[in-house]
Amino acid sequence: MNTQEHEIHVYVDEADLFEFSKSEVREGLLRSPKELAPYLLYDEKGSELFEEITELPEYYQTRTEKKILGEIAPIIEERYEFRELLELGSGSSYKTRVLLDEMHQSGQLELYLPFDVSESMVRQTAEELSREYPEMGIYAIVGDFNRHLGKIPSGNHRLLVFLGGTIGNFKPQTAETFLRNVARTMDPSDRLLLGTDLVKDTAVIEAAYNDSRGVTAAFNRNSLKVVNDRLGANFKPDAYEHRAIFDTEKAQIEMHLIATSRQDVRIEAIDLDVRVEEGEYVLSEISRKFTRSTVESLLASAGLEMTDWFTDPEEKFALSLGAVRG
């Protein structure tokens, strides 16, 4: 048995992320209404809290998506016989192991390409997977979606995956641009497997983001601690309430931090003073919800066409396959 080496290519570092954080926080807090970039939710503590969220009874997305993956993995592998798997926003590759197992058992899988902004997570995952799948090559990329998709090496018969409904965290134009850039990396034999949360009863959606145990509230407030730690700010996280509201017109859940009293905030790293009035909403994340037709439209706007559509019996979540239009 020949053990494959794994390669890790790093295009962002702590200094780069620090400069990026400064510009993002400045731009967001000077908007009206004020915003915080969603990536601020995912430091080490935030990632731990999110993992806890995925196990909550109200949060249906993760378990539903994983169940669909388990059902469709043999179908996808038999139909397309992919030789490579590229995962965008790979994280721990927890759900992707369903696909890796199926592709590895078929003997077709030659290369796994995880792409994520967290170097520590990428290195840990690459080492774990090298042990679990010793005959599989690993080419890992530490980079930012907006700047480093061009660093992905060319390939063919490749399955690209973007799971978790993460595309819903992008504003419409940003999502189109991102998918258009992804499409440029694709060969005609490739497919994009896209996870999307679906439009459903408002109460079900809002419950998933306002859990009874308050884990999502802690997750949301943690983003203020991240700004404090990284940029020398003096936010008082406990002086903000968490609230998630579904906007039916935009078909998106909006996570807010609401000031319970007037806050005068200083952010040293960007030399910025900000006043947050009592009752003012600060937007920390959106999560857009889709229908089959809006997913098809989104893919079309990026030069892709839907070839397959998979969902659960209750149509809570969907996975779709897209191909480059000929």
Protein Blocks (a to p, Z undefined) as FASTA:
>chain_A
ZZdddddddfbdfklmmmmmmmmmmmmmmpccddddfklmmcfklmmmmmmmmmpmklmm
lmmmmmmmmmmmmmmmmmnopabdcdehklnommmmmmmmmmmmnomambdcdddfblkl
mmmmmmmmmmmmmmbccddddddfklmmmmpccdehiacddehhlmmmpcfklmmmmmmm
mmmmpcfkbccdddddddddfklmmmmmmcfklmmmmmmmmmmmmmmmmnopabdfklpc
cdddddfklopacdddddfbdcddddfklopacdddehiacdfbdcddddfklmmmmmmm
nopacfbdcddfkomaccddddddZZ
